Amino acid sequence: MADNENGVSGFGWFLAGLGVGALLGVLYAPKAGKETREDIANTAREAKEKAADLVERGKEQIGDYVDKGKEYVDRGKEYYERGRTQWSQYVERGKDFVGDQQDKVSAAVEAGKQAYQTTKQGSASSSDSNI
């Protein structure tokens, strides 16, 4: 924002300098009134053209800044969406992994129960046959 204020202030000083230069030219020029008025009019036209040129360049520069800003916003949206998609994929993989592990643990517990019951039944029939 400080740059913008300096630009406006610089433009103001430019116009003030043009006015002072024109006034000094009028005061010290040994010309007739008609020539002096023509010089003042020419100087005013030149100042107007230069001001219009500066305004046009300023508009172009602002347009460039706006375009760059839009480009950065679009790039940011793209990165956000990409990250969001990756995050969703990681969450789904994590859910799948937890589900698989849960199934494996359940199967292992069930196998352990079966092995225990088989061992328990086998030892009970062994002790019955020893009697």
C-alpha distance (Angstrom), angle and dihedral (degrees) to the residues before:
residue distance angle dihedral
M1 . . .
A2 3.80 . .
D3 3.81 89.1 .
N4 3.79 90.4 54.8
E5 3.81 91.9 51.2
N6 3.81 90.4 49.5
G7 3.79 90.1 50.6
V8 3.80 92.0 52.2
S9 3.77 91.3 44.2
G10 3.81 90.5 48.5
F11 3.80 90.4 50.6
G12 3.82 89.6 50.2
W13 3.79 91.1 51.3
F14 3.79 89.5 48.7
L15 3.80 91.7 54.5
A16 3.80 91.6 44.3
G17 3.80 89.8 51.9
L18 3.79 90.7 51.4
G19 3.81 90.4 51.8
V20 3.79 94.0 47.7
G21 3.80 90.9 47.0
A22 3.78 91.6 50.7
L23 3.81 91.7 48.4
L24 3.82 92.8 49.5
G25 3.77 89.7 47.4
V26 3.78 90.5 53.7
L27 3.78 93.7 47.0
Y28 3.79 96.6 48.6
A29 3.79 101.3 33.3
P30 3.77 115.4 104.6
K31 3.78 93.8 -146.3
A32 3.75 136.1 124.5
G33 3.81 120.0 -96.3
K34 3.80 93.3 -105.3
E35 3.81 92.5 51.7
T36 3.78 90.9 45.8
R37 3.82 91.5 51.8
E38 3.82 89.9 48.6
D39 3.82 90.4 50.3
I40 3.79 91.0 49.4
A41 3.81 90.9 48.5
N42 3.82 91.3 48.0
T43 3.79 91.5 48.4
A44 3.80 90.5 48.6
R45 3.83 90.9 50.1
E46 3.80 91.2 49.1
A47 3.80 90.7 48.8
K48 3.81 89.9 49.4
E49 3.81 91.4 49.5
K50 3.80 92.2 47.9
A51 3.80 90.8 47.7
A52 3.82 90.6 49.3
D53 3.80 89.4 48.7
L54 3.81 91.2 50.6
V55 3.79 90.9 47.9
E56 3.81 90.9 49.8
R57 3.80 92.1 49.4
G58 3.78 89.3 47.6
K59 3.80 90.9 52.4
E60 3.79 90.9 49.6
Q61 3.79 91.5 49.3
I62 3.80 91.6 48.4
G63 3.81 89.0 49.0
D64 3.80 89.3 52.8
Y65 3.80 90.7 50.3
V66 3.80 91.1 48.8
D67 3.81 91.1 49.9
K68 3.80 91.5 49.5
G69 3.79 90.1 48.0
K70 3.80 91.3 52.0
E71 3.80 89.5 47.9
Y72 3.81 91.0 53.3
V73 3.80 91.6 47.3
D74 3.80 91.3 50.0
R75 3.80 91.0 47.9
G76 3.80 89.9 49.3
K77 3.80 91.1 51.3
E78 3.79 89.4 49.7
Y79 3.81 92.1 51.5
Y80 3.79 90.7 46.3
E81 3.80 92.6 51.8
R82 3.80 92.3 45.4
G83 3.80 91.0 50.5
R84 3.78 91.6 45.9
T85 3.81 91.0 51.3
Q86 3.81 92.0 48.6
W87 3.79 91.1 47.8
S88 3.81 90.7 52.0
Q89 3.80 90.1 49.9
Y90 3.81 91.4 50.5
V91 3.80 91.3 49.4
E92 3.81 91.3 50.8
R93 3.81 91.4 48.0
G94 3.78 89.3 49.5
K95 3.80 91.6 51.1
D96 3.80 90.6 48.8
F97 3.82 91.3 48.6
V98 3.80 92.6 49.2
G99 3.81 90.4 47.9
D100 3.81 91.5 50.4
Q101 3.79 92.2 47.8
Q102 3.79 90.9 47.4
D103 3.82 89.9 52.7
K104 3.81 91.1 48.6
V105 3.81 92.5 48.9
S106 3.81 90.8 47.9
A107 3.80 90.4 49.8
A108 3.81 91.2 48.2
V109 3.80 91.9 49.5
E110 3.80 90.5 48.4
A111 3.82 90.7 48.6
G112 3.80 89.3 49.3
K113 3.79 91.0 52.1
Q114 3.81 91.2 49.0
A115 3.80 91.5 48.4
Y116 3.80 91.3 48.7
Q117 3.78 93.0 49.4
T118 3.81 91.4 46.2
T119 3.80 90.8 49.3
K120 3.80 91.5 45.3
Q121 3.80 92.5 49.8
G122 3.78 91.4 44.5
S123 3.80 93.0 51.3
A124 3.81 91.4 45.4
S125 3.82 92.0 53.5
S126 3.83 89.9 45.3
S127 3.74 92.3 53.6
D128 3.82 90.5 46.8
S129 3.80 91.1 53.1
N130 3.85 91.5 49.6
I131 3.75 91.8 58.6
